[in-house]
Amino acid sequence: MPRGPVPERLTWAVENLGLTPGDRVLEIGCGRGVAVALICERLTSGTVTAIDRSATAVEAARRRDEEHVAAGRAVFHTAALADSAFPEASFDKVLAVNVNLFWARSPDRELAALRRWLVPGGALCLCWEPPDARRAEQIAGKVSAAVAAQGFAAAVRVGVTGAGSRLVCVRAQG
Ligand SMILES: C[S@@+](CC[C@H](N)C(=O)[O-])C[C@H]1O[C@@H](n2cnc3c(N)ncnc32)[C@H](O)[C@@H]1O
């Protein structure tokens, strides 16, 4: 079980990934490592690589998920997505939650890299808990168009937390 409270958006986001136990997963903007713990619980032979540009967040995530790091299931790197490099077809699934670069500016360069790093048919889930319905629609529209422009097939999924917050996920298949 992950330590401490688990925001509903992260449980929902991880469910949207549709993990299988052998998946190799990349999380972008992992924060304090809460979603990484949820992902590790669903893996057997699979692994998760998590990046965040904040060294403070990565330190906290390594502490929180130390058992998964020790078991070789989780690896954390302090790095911005734009400065990261992985071999082609390194991952089966990619997740980012509440990482605004994908809608706040053009994410073409980052999405092109993610398409290379994903296996053909791999899934990219870009999820948010937006402050209101208008922002949710704006995000869904912008992100769907951006992933489609990189050759992904996109589907928008929406949800609501128990407290009534909206959730939106653009699930893109390579
Ligand atoms: C709002 S927090 C979300 C953390 C976690 N995903 C969650 O939903 O609780 C956004 C995180 O993404 C990281 N981040 C933002 N832009 C990034 C980028 N371009 N590359 C890597 N990490 C990034 C931030 O440092 C921060 O930890």
The ligand as an ORCA input file, in Angstrom:
! r2SCAN-3c Opt
* xyz 0 1
  C       1.245     19.766    -10.135
  S       2.578     18.674     -9.847
  C       1.786     17.085    -10.042
  C       2.493     15.988     -9.307
  C       1.778     14.623     -9.430
  N       1.804     14.151    -10.801
  C       0.366     14.728     -8.923
  O      -0.573     14.763     -9.733
  O       0.197     14.797     -7.695
  C       3.496     18.781    -11.363
  C       4.841     18.088    -11.250
  O       5.395     17.997    -12.540
  C       6.736     18.450    -12.516
  N       6.998     18.991    -13.852
  C       6.409     20.046    -14.450
  N       6.876     20.232    -15.688
  C       7.811     19.264    -15.888
  C       8.665     18.938    -16.953
  N       8.660     19.670    -18.081
  N       9.495     17.866    -16.838
  C       9.521     17.141    -15.683
  N       8.731     17.419    -14.617
  C       7.885     18.461    -14.718
  C       6.787     19.468    -11.389
  O       8.096     19.607    -10.858
  C       5.823     18.856    -10.381
  O       6.461     17.969     -9.481
*
